[in-house]
Amino acid sequence: MDSSGGAGPPPAPPELSTIKVGLLPTAESAPVFLALTKNYFQEEGLTVQPMIITGAGAAAPQVESGQLDLAQTDFLTVMRRNAAQETFKVVAGLYRAAPGSYAVVVDAKSKIRTAADLRRKTVAVPNLMVLQGLALTGMLERAGLELDDVKQREKPYPEMLNALRSGQVDAAVLAEPFVTAARQSRRTRVLEDPMSGEFANLYTAGMMASDRWIQENPRTLAAFQRGLAKAQRLITSDPREVGEVLPRYTKVSKAVAAGLPPGVYPARLDLAQVRRIGDLALAYGWVRSPVKLGDVVAKGG
């Protein structure tokens, strides 16, 4: 939902003046980086300290312990952790998959030509048991394989291309801007877009917080949501903002950032699309029972 607010008296100040926010160095995080650059959070009385993380699986314990106030996540991670009696909520959407914004890539000289050739191969993934892994499962099953037919190896996105070139892995599941970096290098080949077919247009990223933090800091959360939504609306009106802001907060070059395809950064959270993730997770056996949206998304998220 869009928490940008409207006409009326100014909101009460946030409970916290400074928060630490875990982010992946991907195009998904661009709205947060842009809100920082444009001082949108400062306008809401909030100082946001960005902390680079390797994935939602690694960040969740930091959110639970209070080392991070908020962290980037895929929605599936929240669904699975809540099923394990942990208490997290998605408090905002960040990004929805656009055609070509994710890719399973191999070395340009690799003999791997189709997904079926991945049998007994090693595939780099950002974290185990996240949405990208579910999409990989779907891709493999369409090729007559199961997830157990490949060996997954956790690698941070910035390390995947080097791991591929050095032979540590045979394939890698990439997100932007690393898809564009791989394409521009001309040393890799796209095998398939895992976020296609039944996985097309899904939310791949949002922001999560613990239930306790949400209950204790409602004004802080609302301030963050307003600043984020403002940045998302700006990107929607001018997608070039993504290419301009990413090099400031990540190690991506200006040339790569300038070559990014337009992404989808909706300021309003579409619950029907969140439900699609839960339905796919259930269909593929990644959760045991139907997902209740109220257990996944915070009010006003």
C-alpha positions in Angstrom: 0.0 0.0 0.0 1.1 3.6 -0.6 2.0 5.2 2.7 2.8 8.6 1.3 0.2 10.4 3.3 -1.9 13.4 2.1 -3.1 16.8 3.2 -3.5 17.5 6.9 -1.4 18.2 9.9 2.2 17.1 9.9 2.8 13.6 11.3 4.2 13.2 14.8 8.0 12.7 14.8 9.3 9.1 14.6 10.2 7.2 17.8 13.7 6.6 16.4 15.8 9.3 14.8 18.2 6.9 13.2 17.7 3.4 11.8 20.0 0.8 10.2 18.6 -0.7 7.0 20.1 -3.8 5.3 20.2 -3.7 1.5 21.4 -5.9 -1.3 23.6 -4.1 -3.9 21.1 -4.7 -6.6 18.7 -2.6 -8.7 15.9 -3.8 -6.4 17.3 -1.4 -3.7 17.3 1.7 -5.9 14.3 3.3 -4.3 16.0 3.3 -0.9 19.2 4.6 -2.4 17.3 7.3 -4.2 15.4 8.4 -1.1 18.7 8.8 0.6 20.1 10.9 -2.2 17.1 13.1 -2.4 16.8 13.4 1.4 13.3 12.0 1.5 13.9 10.2 4.7 15.5 13.3 6.3 12.3 15.3 5.4 10.4 12.8 7.5 12.7 13.3 10.5 14.5 10.0 9.9 18.2 9.3 9.3 18.7 6.0 7.4 22.0 4.2 7.6 22.3 1.7 4.7 24.1 -1.5 5.4 25.0 -3.9 2.6 23.8 -7.5 3.2 24.3 -10.7 1.2 20.7 -11.9 1.3 17.5 -12.1 3.3 18.5 -15.4 4.9 21.6 -13.8 6.4 19.8 -10.6 7.4 16.8 -12.1 9.1 18.8 -13.0 12.3 20.2 -9.4 12.4 16.6 -8.0 12.2 15.4 -10.4 14.9 18.3 -9.4 17.2 18.0 -5.7 16.5 21.3 -5.3 14.7 19.2 -4.1 11.8 15.9 -2.3 12.1 14.8 -3.1 8.6 16.2 -5.3 5.8 15.6 -6.1 2.2 13.9 -9.5 1.7 12.1 -11.7 -0.8 8.5 -12.4 0.3 9.1 -16.2 0.4 11.7 -15.8 3.1 9.2 -14.1 5.4 6.6 -16.8 4.5 8.9 -19.6 5.4 10.3 -18.1 8.6 6.8 -17.3 9.9 5.9 -20.9 9.2 8.8 -21.8 11.5 7.2 -19.6 14.3 9.5 -16.6 13.7 7.7 -13.3 13.5 8.5 -11.0 10.6 6.4 -8.9 8.3 6.9 -7.3 4.9 6.5 -3.6 5.5 6.9 -2.3 2.0 7.3 -3.6 -1.5 10.5 -2.7 -3.5 10.6 -4.3 -6.9 8.7 -6.6 -9.2 10.5 -8.7 -11.8 10.6 -7.2 -15.3 11.4 -9.3 -18.4 15.2 -9.9 -18.5 15.9 -8.4 -15.1 16.9 -11.9 -13.8 18.9 -14.5 -15.6 20.6 -17.9 -15.1 23.9 -17.5 -16.9 26.8 -19.7 -17.9 30.2 -19.0 -19.3 30.2 -18.1 -22.9 32.3 -21.2 -23.7 30.2 -23.6 -21.6 28.8 -26.7 -23.1 25.6 -26.1 -21.1 22.9 -25.1 -23.6 19.6 -25.8 -21.9 18.3 -26.1 -18.4 18.4 -29.9 -18.8 22.2 -29.7 -19.1 22.4 -28.4 -15.5 22.1 -31.9 -14.1 24.9 -32.5 -11.5 26.2 -28.9 -12.1 26.9 -26.3 -9.5 24.7 -23.2 -9.5 25.4 -20.0 -7.6 22.4 -18.5 -5.7 22.3 -15.5 -3.3 20.8 -17.6 -0.5 19.3 -21.0 -0.2 15.5 -21.4 0.0 14.6 -17.9 -1.3 12.4 -16.8 -4.2 15.2 -17.1 -6.8 15.6 -20.7 -5.7 11.9 -21.4 -6.1 12.0 -19.9 -9.6 15.1 -22.0 -10.3 13.1 -25.0 -9.2 10.3 -24.2 -11.6 12.9 -23.7 -14.4 14.4 -27.1 -13.7 11.1 -28.9 -13.4 10.1 -27.6 -16.9 13.3 -29.2 -18.1 12.5 -32.6 -16.4 14.8 -32.0 -13.5 14.4 -31.4 -9.7 16.3 -29.0 -7.5 18.2 -31.9 -6.0 19.6 -32.6 -9.4 21.9 -29.5 -9.1 24.2 -28.4 -6.4 23.4 -24.9 -5.1 26.3 -22.8 -3.7 25.6 -19.5 -1.9 27.5 -16.6 -3.3 26.9 -12.9 -2.9 25.8 -11.3 -6.2 29.0 -9.3 -6.6 31.1 -12.5 -6.5 29.0 -14.6 -8.9 30.6 -13.6 -12.2 34.2 -14.2 -10.8 33.0 -17.6 -9.4 31.7 -18.5 -12.9 34.8 -17.4 -14.7 37.1 -19.2 -12.3 35.2 -22.5 -12.6 33.9 -22.5 -9.0 30.4 -22.7 -10.3 28.9 -23.8 -13.6 26.0 -21.4 -13.7 24.7 -18.4 -11.6 21.3 -16.9 -10.9 21.8 -13.2 -11.4 19.8 -10.1 -10.6 20.3 -6.6 -12.1 22.7 -4.8 -12.4 24.7 -8.0 -12.6 22.7 -9.3 -15.6 23.7 -6.2 -17.5 27.3 -6.5 -16.3 27.4 -10.1 -17.6 25.9 -9.1 -20.9 28.3 -6.2 -21.4 31.3 -8.4 -20.6 30.5 -10.8 -23.5 32.0 -13.6 -21.5 28.7 -15.1 -20.4 25.6 -16.5 -22.0 22.0 -16.3 -20.7 20.5 -19.7 -20.3 17.0 -18.7 -19.3 15.1 -16.0 -17.4 13.9 -17.8 -14.2 11.4 -15.1 -13.5 9.3 -15.9 -16.5 6.2 -17.9 -17.1 4.3 -18.5 -13.9 7.0 -16.4 -12.1 6.6 -13.4 -14.3 6.0 -10.0 -12.7 6.3 -11.3 -9.1 7.6 -9.2 -6.3 11.3 -10.2 -5.9 12.0 -7.7 -3.1 10.5 -5.9 -0.2 11.5 -4.6 3.2 11.0 -6.6 6.4 10.9 -5.9 10.1 10.2 -7.9 13.2 6.7 -7.8 14.6 8.1 -6.4 17.8 9.9 -3.6 16.0 6.7 -2.7 14.1 4.6 -2.6 17.2 7.2 -0.4 19.1 8.0 2.0 16.2 4.8 2.7 14.2 5.7 6.3 13.5 9.3 5.4 12.5 7.9 2.8 10.1 5.4 5.2 8.6 8.2 7.8 8.0 10.3 5.2 6.2 7.3 4.1 4.1 6.5 7.7 3.1 10.1 8.4 2.0 10.3 5.1 0.1 7.0 5.6 -1.7 8.1 9.1 -2.8 11.3 7.6 -4.3 9.3 4.9 -6.0 7.0 7.4 -7.6 10.0 9.4 -8.9 11.5 6.3 -10.5 8.2 5.5 -12.1 8.1 8.9 -13.7 11.8 9.0 -14.6 13.4 5.5 -14.7 16.8 7.1 -15.5 17.1 7.9 -11.8 18.0 4.2 -11.2 21.0 4.4 -13.4 22.2 7.6 -11.8 21.9 6.5 -8.2 23.2 2.9 -8.2 26.9 3.8 -8.8 26.8 6.0 -5.6 25.9 3.1 -3.3 27.2 0.0 -5.1 30.3 -1.0 -7.0 28.5 -1.1 -10.3 30.1 1.1 -13.0 28.3 4.0 -14.6 28.3 2.2 -18.0 26.6 -0.8 -16.5 24.1 1.4 -14.6 23.3 3.3 -17.7 22.5 0.1 -19.6 19.9 -1.2 -17.2 16.5 -2.1 -18.6 13.6 -0.3 -16.9 12.5 -2.0 -13.7 9.1 -2.0 -11.9 9.0 -0.1 -8.6 5.3 0.2 -7.6 4.6 2.4 -4.6 1.5 0.4 -3.9 1.7 -3.1 -2.7 -0.4 -5.5 -4.8 -1.6 -8.2 -2.5 -2.8 -10.4 -5.3 0.8 -10.6 -6.5 1.9 -11.5 -3.0 -0.7 -14.2 -2.9 0.8 -15.6 -6.2 4.1 -16.2 -4.4 2.4 -18.1 -1.6 0.4 -20.2 -4.1 3.6 -21.1 -6.0 5.4 -21.9 -2.8 2.6 -24.2 -1.8 2.4 -25.8 -5.2 6.2 -26.6 -5.2 6.1 -27.8 -1.6 8.2 -24.9 -0.2 5.5 -24.2 2.4 3.2 -26.9 3.9 -0.1 -24.9 4.2 -1.8 -22.0 2.4 -0.1 -18.7 3.2 -2.3 -16.1 5.1 -1.5 -12.6 3.8 -2.0 -11.1 7.2 0.9 -13.2 8.5 3.1 -11.9 5.8 2.3 -8.2 5.2 2.1 -5.5 7.9 -0.9 -3.2 7.9 0.0 -0.2 5.8 2.8 -2.2 4.1 
